[in-house]
């Protein structure tokens, strides 16, 4: 498992940034979908 981690800090930074983008995109989509569902039900 340790061999899979690259020694290059640039690669590590890129992977962390990509994971952060995916995570925040998921949170934003989830929040939008939940608000949309509440709006369809008529809840304010």
Beta strands, then each sheet from edge to edge (+ up, - down):
end
